[in-house]
Amino acid sequence: MKHIIILLAAAFTVACSSPKAEITQVAAIKGQQLTGIAVSNTGSIFVNFPRWRSGVKQSVARLNGDGEFTPYPNAQWNNWEIGEAASDSVFIGVQSVFAHQNNLYVLDTRNPKFQGVLDAPRIFVFDLNTDQLIKTYVLSLGSYHSNSYINDLRIDTQHNKMYLTDSERGGLVVVDLSSGQSFRVLDGHASTSAETDYLTINGKKWSNTVNSDGIALDVENGILYYHSLTGYSLYAVPTAVLSGGNAAEIENNVKLVATTPAPDGMIFESGNLYLADLEHHKIMRYNPASNKLEAIAESDQIKWADSFSIYKGELYFTNSRIHEVSDNIAAMEFSVNKISIQ
């Protein structure tokens, strides 16, 4: 039997005060749907555009000071088209970007249009001082499925590991940063599985089943948080066990932390977990120590807050508008935004 330990905490509270954070639009782009965002330790902003349809002009871009999106690291890396051969020098289906120390990690699902992986999912690592590729992690056989959609990542320097979610098949992937070898855990486990097949947004059903998606790392306490997108349960597992335990030990140490709104991306910073409430156009803050959940922003300007990054007391997020898109997105605008969390 698969085990989930229910964490007994203080009575769960939800703050009812009016959200105070003002939303500032940083930049916007028309006809190109973005998902991931990463702000480097020097304030450079990077975003990515998933290949969910034809006509994706660039997979990864740096946001310039004038609001323009420039292909990163160059145009050649971004020139792959559906039907072309796969290679290790092009982006095929990028779902997220993550800045850590002075590197940018680019997660390539290798699964364009959700039609199955062309080859093993990859994480490309670029040195932001030189904008040169310095490492490529290729997921090992057995750590992904033929239809996996590897979704997001976090870096654990204490245990020298990288953690990833699979939103299509439900599970976590652990990558050893030294050897590059990876293994899969909690495959099809209740904690990595969707709880519903729809969300309700603006009174309409958005029908889909999305498994383990959002991921956040509490470095200080050694805890990895994760959440299905179509679900309301926040789970956690100690990184000491996740990085070195066997399958049974990992399953036995999974904790159900809290019931939350359905989110997409998540991020942990200064004792707090930040996550979206997709159904109610909010950004939430959850404090595990007090078991307190509160809305810090609520607005129609929040249109599926997809991914988060934090820089100098400001939380940056993308509006991917997933609940609104159709086949033709040429007239739609997708934005990068920020709010103060100080």
C-alpha positions as CSV (number, residue, x, y, z in Angstrom):
1,M,0.0,0.0,0.0
2,K,1.3,3.5,-0.8
3,H,1.6,5.6,2.2
4,I,1.0,9.3,2.7
5,I,1.8,10.7,6.2
6,I,-0.7,13.5,7.1
7,L,1.2,16.3,8.9
8,L,-0.7,17.2,12.1
9,A,-0.2,21.0,12.4
10,A,-1.9,23.9,14.1
11,A,-5.4,24.7,12.9
12,F,-5.3,25.8,9.3
13,T,-6.1,29.5,8.9
14,V,-6.9,31.6,5.8
15,A,-6.3,35.3,6.1
16,C,-9.3,37.4,4.9
17,S,-7.7,40.8,4.7
18,S,-7.8,42.6,1.4
19,P,-4.7,42.0,-0.8
20,K,-2.4,45.0,-0.9
21,A,0.2,44.2,-3.6
22,E,0.1,46.3,-6.7
23,I,0.7,44.5,-10.0
24,T,3.2,46.0,-12.4
25,Q,3.4,44.9,-16.0
26,V,7.1,44.5,-16.9
27,A,6.7,43.5,-20.5
28,A,4.2,41.9,-22.9
29,I,4.3,40.0,-26.2
30,K,1.6,39.3,-28.7
31,G,0.9,35.9,-30.3
32,Q,3.6,34.0,-28.4
33,Q,2.5,32.1,-25.3
34,L,5.0,32.1,-22.5
35,T,5.2,30.0,-19.4
36,G,8.5,30.0,-17.5
37,I,10.4,32.9,-16.0
38,A,13.8,33.2,-14.3
39,V,15.5,36.3,-12.9
40,S,19.2,36.0,-12.4
41,N,21.2,37.2,-9.4
42,T,22.1,40.3,-11.4
43,G,18.5,41.0,-12.4
44,S,18.4,39.7,-15.9
45,I,15.0,38.3,-16.9
46,F,14.6,35.2,-19.0
47,V,11.4,33.6,-20.2
48,N,10.4,30.6,-22.3
49,F,7.8,29.8,-24.9
50,P,6.6,26.1,-25.0
51,R,6.1,24.4,-28.3
52,W,2.5,23.6,-27.8
53,R,1.6,24.6,-31.4
54,S,3.3,25.5,-34.6
55,G,4.6,29.0,-35.1
56,V,6.7,29.4,-32.0
57,K,9.3,32.0,-33.0
58,Q,11.7,31.4,-30.1
59,S,11.9,29.0,-27.2
60,V,14.0,31.0,-24.8
61,A,14.4,34.8,-24.6
62,R,16.1,37.4,-22.6
63,L,14.0,40.5,-21.8
64,N,15.9,43.6,-22.6
65,G,15.5,47.0,-20.9
66,D,13.4,48.3,-23.7
67,G,10.8,45.5,-23.3
68,E,12.0,43.5,-26.3
69,F,12.4,39.7,-26.1
70,T,15.7,38.6,-27.7
71,P,16.4,34.9,-28.5
72,Y,18.7,33.4,-25.9
73,P,21.6,32.5,-26.1
74,N,21.3,33.2,-29.8
75,A,18.9,32.8,-32.8
76,Q,20.5,29.4,-33.8
77,W,19.5,27.7,-30.6
78,N,15.9,28.9,-31.2
79,N,15.5,28.0,-34.9
80,W,14.2,24.4,-34.6
81,E,11.0,23.7,-36.5
82,I,8.6,20.8,-36.1
83,G,9.6,17.9,-38.4
84,E,13.3,18.6,-38.2
85,A,15.8,16.2,-36.7
86,A,16.6,16.6,-33.0
87,S,20.1,17.6,-31.9
88,D,21.9,18.8,-28.8
89,S,22.4,22.3,-30.0
90,V,18.7,23.4,-30.4
91,F,15.7,23.9,-28.2
92,I,12.8,21.6,-29.1
93,G,10.1,22.0,-26.4
94,V,11.1,24.2,-23.5
95,Q,8.7,24.3,-20.6
96,S,10.7,26.2,-17.9
97,V,13.8,28.1,-17.1
98,F,15.5,28.4,-13.8
99,A,18.3,30.7,-12.6
100,H,20.7,29.4,-9.9
101,Q,23.9,31.1,-8.8
102,N,25.2,32.4,-12.1
103,N,23.8,29.7,-14.4
104,L,20.5,29.4,-16.4
105,Y,18.9,26.0,-16.5
106,V,16.7,25.4,-19.6
107,L,14.4,22.4,-19.3
108,D,13.6,20.9,-22.7
109,T,10.8,18.4,-22.6
110,R,11.7,17.2,-26.1
111,N,7.9,16.6,-26.4
112,P,6.6,19.2,-28.9
113,K,2.8,19.5,-29.1
114,F,2.4,16.7,-26.4
115,Q,2.9,14.1,-29.1
116,G,5.6,12.1,-27.3
117,V,9.2,12.6,-26.5
118,L,11.5,12.7,-29.6
119,D,14.5,11.8,-27.5
120,A,15.4,11.9,-23.8
121,P,14.3,15.2,-22.0
122,R,17.3,17.5,-21.4
123,I,18.4,20.3,-19.2
124,F,20.8,22.7,-20.8
125,V,22.9,24.8,-18.5
126,F,24.3,28.1,-19.6
127,D,26.9,30.3,-17.9
128,L,25.4,33.7,-17.7
129,N,28.8,35.4,-17.7
130,T,29.6,34.1,-21.1
131,D,26.2,32.9,-22.4
132,Q,27.9,29.6,-23.3
133,L,26.6,26.1,-22.8
134,I,28.5,24.5,-20.0
135,K,26.6,21.3,-19.3
136,T,23.8,19.1,-20.7
137,Y,21.9,16.7,-18.5
138,V,20.2,14.0,-20.5
139,L,17.6,12.0,-18.5
140,S,18.4,8.4,-18.0
141,L,16.2,5.6,-19.4
142,G,13.6,4.6,-16.8
143,S,13.4,8.1,-15.3
144,Y,10.9,9.3,-17.9
145,H,8.1,7.7,-20.0
146,S,7.5,7.9,-23.8
147,N,4.9,10.6,-23.2
148,S,6.4,12.3,-20.2
149,Y,6.2,16.1,-20.0
150,I,8.9,17.1,-17.6
151,N,7.7,20.4,-16.2
152,D,9.8,22.3,-13.7
153,L,13.0,22.0,-11.7
154,R,14.9,23.0,-8.6
155,I,18.6,22.7,-7.6
156,D,19.7,21.3,-4.3
157,T,23.3,22.1,-3.8
158,Q,23.4,20.5,-0.3
159,H,22.8,17.1,-1.8
160,N,24.1,17.9,-5.2
161,K,20.8,17.0,-6.9
162,M,18.3,18.4,-9.3
163,Y,14.6,17.7,-8.8
164,L,12.0,17.7,-11.6
165,T,8.3,17.1,-11.9
166,D,6.5,15.2,-14.6
167,S,3.0,16.7,-15.2
168,E,1.9,14.2,-17.8
169,R,2.6,10.9,-16.0
170,G,2.8,12.0,-12.4
171,G,6.2,11.5,-10.6
172,L,9.4,13.2,-9.6
173,V,12.8,12.8,-11.2
174,V,16.1,13.1,-9.3
175,V,19.3,14.0,-11.2
176,D,22.7,13.7,-9.7
177,L,24.5,16.9,-10.7
178,S,28.0,15.2,-10.8
179,S,27.3,12.0,-12.7
180,G,24.3,13.2,-14.6
181,Q,22.4,10.0,-13.8
182,S,18.8,10.3,-13.0
183,F,16.1,8.1,-11.4
184,R,12.3,8.3,-11.0
185,V,10.4,8.3,-7.7
186,L,6.8,8.5,-6.6
187,D,5.8,7.3,-10.1
188,G,2.0,7.3,-10.2
189,H,1.9,7.9,-6.4
190,A,-1.2,9.5,-5.0
191,S,0.8,12.6,-4.1
192,T,2.0,13.1,-7.7
193,S,-1.4,12.4,-9.2
194,A,-4.2,14.8,-10.2
195,E,-7.2,15.0,-8.0
196,T,-9.7,16.3,-10.5
197,D,-10.1,16.6,-14.3
198,Y,-11.1,20.2,-14.4
199,L,-10.8,23.6,-12.9
200,T,-13.5,26.3,-12.8
201,I,-12.4,29.7,-13.9
202,N,-14.7,32.7,-14.5
203,G,-17.6,30.3,-14.1
204,K,-16.4,28.0,-16.9
205,K,-14.9,24.6,-16.8
206,W,-11.3,24.2,-18.0
207,S,-11.2,20.4,-18.6
208,N,-7.8,18.8,-18.3
209,T,-5.9,16.4,-16.0
210,V,-2.5,17.6,-15.0
211,N,-0.4,15.7,-12.5
212,S,2.7,16.8,-10.5
213,D,3.5,20.3,-11.8
214,G,4.6,23.0,-9.3
215,I,7.7,22.4,-7.2
216,A,9.5,24.5,-4.6
217,L,12.6,24.0,-2.5
218,D,13.0,25.1,1.2
219,V,16.8,25.0,1.3
220,E,17.1,25.9,5.0
221,N,14.9,23.1,6.2
222,G,15.7,20.6,3.5
223,I,12.1,20.1,2.2
224,L,10.8,19.8,-1.3
225,Y,7.2,20.9,-1.9
226,Y,5.2,19.8,-4.9
227,H,1.6,20.0,-6.1
228,S,-0.5,18.6,-9.0
229,L,-2.0,21.4,-11.1
230,T,-5.5,19.9,-11.1
231,G,-5.6,19.3,-7.4
232,Y,-5.8,20.9,-4.0
233,S,-3.3,19.1,-1.9
234,L,0.2,20.4,-1.1
235,Y,2.8,17.7,-0.4
236,A,6.3,17.6,0.9
237,V,9.2,15.2,1.3
238,P,12.6,15.7,3.0
239,T,15.4,16.2,0.5
240,A,17.7,14.0,2.6
241,V,15.3,11.1,2.0
242,L,14.5,12.0,-1.6
243,S,18.1,12.2,-2.6
244,G,19.3,9.1,-0.9
245,G,16.4,6.9,0.3
246,N,15.0,3.9,-1.4
247,A,11.5,3.8,-2.9
248,A,9.8,2.6,0.2
249,E,11.6,5.2,2.4
250,I,10.6,8.0,0.1
251,E,7.0,7.0,-0.1
252,N,6.8,6.6,3.7
253,N,8.2,10.1,4.2
254,V,5.7,12.0,2.0
255,K,3.7,14.4,4.0
256,L,0.3,16.0,3.1
257,V,1.0,19.5,4.3
258,A,-2.1,21.6,3.5
259,T,-5.1,22.0,1.3
260,T,-4.6,25.0,-1.0
261,P,-6.1,26.4,-4.2
262,A,-5.1,24.8,-7.5
263,P,-1.7,26.3,-8.6
264,D,0.7,26.1,-11.4
265,G,4.2,27.2,-10.5
266,M,5.5,27.6,-6.9
267,I,8.5,29.1,-5.2
268,F,9.8,29.1,-1.7
269,E,11.6,32.2,-0.2
270,S,12.3,33.4,3.4
271,G,10.1,30.8,5.1
272,N,7.1,31.3,2.8
273,L,5.7,29.3,-0.1
274,Y,4.2,31.4,-2.9
275,L,1.7,29.8,-5.3
276,A,-1.1,30.9,-7.5
277,D,-4.8,30.4,-7.1
278,L,-5.7,29.7,-10.8
279,E,-9.4,29.6,-10.3
280,H,-9.7,33.0,-8.5
281,H,-6.9,35.1,-10.2
282,K,-4.9,35.3,-7.0
283,I,-1.3,34.9,-5.8
284,M,-1.1,33.2,-2.4
285,R,1.4,33.0,0.4
286,Y,1.6,30.0,2.7
287,N,3.7,29.9,5.8
288,P,4.4,26.3,7.0
289,A,5.4,27.4,10.5
290,S,2.1,29.1,11.2
291,N,0.0,27.0,8.8
292,K,-1.4,30.3,7.5
293,L,-2.5,30.8,3.9
294,E,-3.2,34.3,2.6
295,A,-3.9,36.1,-0.7
296,I,-1.3,38.8,-1.4
297,A,-2.6,39.8,-4.8
298,E,-6.0,39.5,-6.5
299,S,-6.9,41.0,-9.8
300,D,-8.1,40.3,-13.3
301,Q,-4.6,41.3,-14.3
302,I,-3.6,37.8,-13.0
303,K,-4.4,35.6,-15.9
304,W,-3.1,32.1,-15.0
305,A,0.0,33.0,-13.0
306,D,2.2,30.3,-14.5
307,S,5.8,30.6,-13.1
308,F,7.5,32.6,-10.4
309,S,10.9,34.1,-9.7
310,I,12.0,36.4,-6.9
311,Y,14.5,39.2,-7.1
312,K,15.2,41.9,-4.5
313,G,11.9,41.6,-2.7
314,E,9.7,41.4,-5.9
315,L,7.9,38.4,-7.2
316,Y,7.9,38.1,-11.0
317,F,5.3,36.0,-12.7
318,T,4.1,35.2,-16.2
319,N,0.5,35.3,-17.4
320,S,0.2,32.3,-19.7
321,R,-3.6,32.5,-20.1
322,I,-3.9,28.8,-20.5
323,H,-7.6,28.8,-19.7
324,E,-8.2,31.3,-22.5
325,V,-6.2,30.1,-25.4
326,S,-7.4,28.5,-28.6
327,D,-5.6,27.3,-31.7
328,N,-5.1,30.8,-32.9
329,I,-3.4,33.1,-30.4
330,A,-2.1,35.7,-32.9
331,A,-4.2,38.5,-31.3
332,M,-3.6,37.5,-27.6
333,E,-1.1,39.3,-25.4
334,F,1.0,37.4,-22.8
335,S,2.8,39.3,-20.1
336,V,5.5,39.4,-17.5
337,N,4.5,41.0,-14.3
338,K,5.7,41.7,-10.7
339,I,4.5,42.4,-7.2
340,S,6.3,43.4,-4.1
341,I,6.4,40.8,-1.3
342,Q,8.3,42.8,1.2
